[in-house]
Amino acid sequence: MSNLQLPENTAFGLVIVGDEILSGKRADKHMPKLIELLAARGRQLDWAEYVGDSPDRITATLKRAFASGDIVFSCGGIGATPDDHTRQCAGRALGVEIELQPQAEALIRERMQDTAREQGTTYDPDRADNVHRLNMGVFPKGARIIPNPYNKIPGFSVGHVHFVPGFPVMAWPMMEWVLDQQYAHLARQSAYVEKSVIVFGAMEAALTPLMEELERDHAGVKVFSLPSVDHPQYGRHIDLGVKGEPARVEPAYAQLLAGLLKLGVKLGPELVR
């Protein structure tokens, strides 16, 4: 499927690879950043998965990503150390061989030459460590490169699944490049908006018929209900609202407020995000 054939409502997903995230040694920063990048383009993140450095689990996760039809970013595990499995697992998930990608090889060699110059040494392409570094350009057959403005070591794409390093300084501009170069036509011109109201003294079950009515009457609008029992400002309450394109949100929100007034519930502040 080409980019132009992707439906406007194509979902966005995220896969985070690494034991260090699941063990708590490092906190994931990629999901908040991708949410930010997508929001700037009028889109939102639809799902995310975390997976440790288990080849079988990574392969299974990537199989789902490739089969989803979604636009998916995978962060981490594309280096060349023994605990980096993502490149190999992507090949297994696709059922194809992995091979040294010519553009990736050229960029990695260019990076090694730059490093040698910076260190005042001579670049030796046959030196064992330099040969090993070429493994960072071994991708599933047919992969396309994602440029890395930080150090030239590229990521790669297969279909609509895009693989970037775990380092934010590299991954974030690479993800932004993919969004702007391949999916600019999917950016929504009108901003995505959320409007909600704080509801006191109501149970979600009592509000469900109104929520169902709103989703039935307003195509393209999502209704959300976020209950809290110990909020520092509002205490026990429900943050009830609608989200979507502004032109669709306005009438849905007006209907929401009218419905809440009929129910006689106590309302607090209205929120716009």
C-alpha angles and dihedrals in degrees: 000000000000122000091252090059094055111112116245091245095055109148126238122223138183133208119194115196125196144087089228090069095048093045092051095241088123132021119229112249097168099081096055090046095049090048087054094047092049094046090055086059096046094257137108139214110259102189144354136196131196120206132175128227095285111128093209093051093044091050092050091048092050092047088059091047094052092045095047098076086222129126102255134186119202116197124197142012100069097113126101103251122110093260093055107095106149099098093050093043091052089057091049092048090053095040093235136118122259119233142171105276110223097224091046091050092052092049094047092049089049090052092050091051090050090051092050091052092048090052094044093241135122118261110239110189092192096053109119097241092049092050089050092052089062087072087078086071096051104111137160112288111275095023121150122219127246110211117239111210092189102062106346094247099133134221121214144229132211113187106317096334113100126196122205134166124271093243109099093212088063103029100052099057088042092054090047090051091053092049094049099039100041108021107030088117089061094057112110115235093209116065122251111244139188123203121184144155132218110246121200129199098010133118121227091234090061091051096047097088090054091048091050090049091053094050090047094050099041116051114204094024122110121209119213135190120193112182122195130187101187109026110162092227108027103024114203109008147122123245099213122183154122133252138194138082112351095241090056097039097056098064092038091053092048089053090048093055092046091051093049091050090053089052089053096228123155113256129205132186122338116232131206122191 
